[in-house]
Amino acid sequence: MLKANKGQVSYGESVGILLLETFTPFIPGDVGNATTYQFPVRFQRIEGFTFDKLLQKDPKMIDPILEAGHQLVKEGVKAITGDCGYLAMYQDQIADELNVPVFMSSLLQLPFMSSMLRKNEKIGIVCSHADYFEEDLLKNLGIKPSVSLCIEGMEDQVHFSQAAHEEKGQLDPKQIENEVVSVVQKMVKENPEVKMILLECSSLPPYAGSIQDAVGLPVFDYITMINYVHSTLVRKPYIGFM
């Protein structure tokens, strides 16, 4: 006998994704594009929460964030993430409030990644804006300072900045691909101890394959994290033979 959940009008979405109010196209591979996933997800916009307000660390935004999170839980999602790594600053508050697993930032993969490296090796992080990548982000996620990082931002890349920061409403994937590949190549050349790459920004996973082709390193991002969490939420029987 199956029972309906009160207030839920659709079923089968494992991961709920909180979205900022942004004006930019989300291409396949972006966290905000539903075709990125091999399983259904549910999106929920955080009313009034822009990228600028996120960078300003506006404490008043926690209320609409939690309201959007509760709406996702009401609609039946089994875990909740977001579409910007800087949402890490709200990780504890959201996790304490909602009755499902919460994983707001791709940075949560850092301890796992770090455990696979030698002591003298580093993780290269590509973020949206390096000036706002502060130690508090890692502290809020419980990440120890012992994790060795090399951080590069995309703020000086013209095409990325126009799409993601200035929100001009248009995006040239090939140009941005060239920019992020160039940033990673430069980082690895100047820091040969970098042995893994983490794309912090939720708009960068579409270019992960090209980055890997260019530098030959493992590349983690929001999508590797979301896929991993989904695989724990919806276990399926193994089908094979002996």
C-alpha positions in Angstrom: 0.0 0.0 0.0 1.4 3.4 -1.0 0.5 6.6 0.7 0.6 10.2 -0.6 2.6 12.8 1.3 0.5 15.8 2.4 1.2 18.8 0.2 3.3 16.9 -2.4 1.9 16.9 -5.9 4.7 15.3 -7.9 7.1 12.4 -7.2 10.4 11.0 -8.3 12.8 13.9 -7.7 15.7 12.9 -5.5 17.7 16.1 -5.3 16.4 19.6 -4.8 18.5 22.5 -6.1 18.2 26.1 -4.7 18.8 28.7 -7.4 19.9 32.3 -7.0 18.0 34.9 -9.0 20.4 35.3 -12.0 20.1 36.4 -15.6 22.3 34.1 -17.6 21.7 31.0 -19.8 22.3 27.7 -18.2 23.8 25.3 -20.7 23.9 21.5 -20.4 26.5 20.6 -17.7 25.5 23.7 -15.6 23.9 22.9 -12.3 20.8 24.9 -13.3 20.1 22.9 -16.5 17.8 19.9 -16.0 19.3 18.0 -18.9 22.7 17.9 -17.0 21.3 15.0 -15.0 20.5 11.3 -15.7 17.7 11.5 -13.1 14.9 14.0 -12.3 15.8 17.0 -10.1 13.6 19.8 -8.7 14.6 23.4 -8.8 13.5 26.2 -6.4 14.3 29.8 -6.9 15.3 31.8 -3.7 13.2 35.0 -4.1 15.3 38.1 -4.1 18.6 36.4 -3.6 21.0 37.7 -6.2 24.7 36.9 -6.7 25.6 40.4 -5.4 23.6 39.8 -2.2 25.4 36.5 -1.8 28.8 38.2 -2.0 27.6 40.8 0.5 26.8 38.1 2.9 23.4 39.6 3.6 22.2 37.9 6.8 18.6 38.7 6.1 18.7 36.3 3.1 18.7 33.3 5.4 14.9 33.5 5.7 14.0 33.2 2.0 16.7 30.5 1.7 15.1 28.5 4.4 11.6 29.1 2.9 12.8 27.8 -0.4 14.4 24.8 1.2 11.2 23.9 3.1 9.3 24.1 -0.1 11.7 21.6 -1.7 11.3 19.3 1.3 7.5 19.6 1.1 7.7 18.6 -2.6 9.5 15.4 -1.6 13.2 15.8 -2.4 15.6 13.6 -0.5 18.5 16.0 -0.3 19.2 19.7 -1.1 22.1 21.5 -2.8 22.5 24.9 -4.4 23.9 26.5 -7.5 26.7 28.6 -6.1 29.7 27.4 -4.0 29.6 30.6 -1.9 26.4 29.3 -0.4 28.8 27.4 1.9 28.4 30.3 4.3 24.8 29.1 5.0 25.6 25.4 5.1 25.2 24.9 8.9 22.0 27.0 9.2 20.3 25.2 6.3 21.4 21.8 7.5 20.2 22.5 11.0 16.8 23.6 9.8 15.9 21.1 7.1 15.1 17.4 7.7 17.1 16.1 4.7 20.8 15.9 3.9 22.2 19.3 2.8 25.3 19.8 0.7 25.4 23.4 -0.5 28.9 23.7 -1.9 31.1 21.7 -4.3 33.9 22.5 -1.7 32.5 19.7 0.5 34.5 17.3 -1.7 37.8 18.8 -0.6 38.5 16.4 2.4 37.8 13.4 0.2 40.1 14.7 -2.6 42.8 15.6 -0.1 42.8 12.1 1.4 43.9 10.7 -2.0 47.0 13.0 -2.3 50.5 12.9 -1.0 51.4 15.4 1.6 53.3 17.6 -0.8 50.6 17.6 -3.4 47.8 20.2 -3.8 44.3 20.7 -5.1 43.7 23.4 -7.6 40.4 25.3 -7.2 38.9 27.4 -9.9 36.2 29.7 -8.5 34.0 32.4 -9.8 35.7 35.3 -8.0 38.9 34.7 -6.0 38.6 37.9 -4.0 35.6 36.4 -2.2 37.1 33.0 -1.6 37.7 33.4 2.1 38.9 31.1 4.8 35.4 31.3 6.5 33.9 29.4 3.5 36.1 26.4 4.3 35.6 26.8 8.1 31.8 26.8 7.7 32.2 23.4 5.9 34.4 21.9 8.6 37.4 21.8 6.3 40.7 21.8 8.1 43.4 24.4 7.1 45.8 21.4 6.5 44.2 20.9 3.1 46.7 22.3 0.6 45.1 24.5 -2.0 45.9 26.6 -5.0 43.1 29.0 -5.9 42.4 30.8 -9.2 39.4 33.0 -10.0 37.6 33.7 -13.2 36.9 37.4 -12.5 39.5 38.7 -15.0 38.2 36.5 -17.8 36.1 38.8 -20.1 33.5 36.4 -21.4 33.0 34.6 -18.1 32.7 37.8 -16.2 30.1 39.2 -18.7 28.0 36.1 -18.4 28.3 35.3 -14.7 29.1 38.6 -13.0 27.6 41.3 -15.2 24.7 39.0 -16.2 24.4 40.4 -19.7 22.0 37.6 -20.5 24.1 35.9 -23.1 27.0 33.4 -23.1 29.5 32.1 -25.5 30.4 28.5 -24.4 33.5 28.2 -26.6 35.0 31.5 -25.4 34.4 30.6 -21.8 35.8 27.1 -22.4 39.0 28.7 -23.8 39.2 31.0 -20.8 38.8 28.4 -18.1 41.2 25.9 -19.8 43.8 28.7 -20.0 43.4 29.5 -16.3 43.8 25.9 -15.3 46.8 25.3 -17.6 48.5 28.4 -16.2 47.8 27.2 -12.6 49.2 23.7 -13.2 52.3 25.1 -15.0 53.1 27.5 -12.2 52.1 24.9 -9.5 53.2 21.4 -10.7 52.3 20.1 -7.2 48.6 20.5 -8.2 47.4 17.0 -8.9 43.6 17.4 -8.8 41.2 20.1 -10.0 38.0 21.3 -8.3 35.6 23.6 -10.1 34.0 25.5 -7.3 31.6 27.5 -9.6 28.4 25.8 -10.6 28.7 27.3 -14.2 32.0 25.6 -14.9 31.2 21.8 -15.1 30.3 22.0 -18.8 34.0 22.6 -19.5 35.3 19.8 -17.2 36.1 17.4 -20.1 38.1 20.0 -22.0 40.0 20.9 -18.8 40.9 17.2 -18.3 42.0 16.9 -21.9 44.2 19.9 -21.4 46.0 19.0 -18.2 45.3 15.2 -17.7 44.2 15.5 -14.1 41.1 14.3 -12.2 38.4 17.0 -12.3 35.8 17.4 -9.6 32.8 19.8 -9.6 29.2 20.3 -8.5 28.0 17.6 -10.8 30.4 14.9 -9.5 29.1 15.8 -6.0 25.4 15.8 -7.0 25.7 12.5 -8.9 27.5 10.9 -5.9 24.8 12.0 -3.4 22.0 10.9 -5.8 23.7 7.4 -6.0 23.3 7.1 -2.2 19.7 8.3 -2.1 18.3 6.0 -4.8 20.0 2.6 -4.5 19.1 0.1 -7.2 19.5 -3.7 -7.3 22.5 -5.1 -9.1 21.7 -7.1 -12.2 24.2 -9.5 -13.6 25.2 -13.1 -13.7 27.7 -15.6 -12.4 
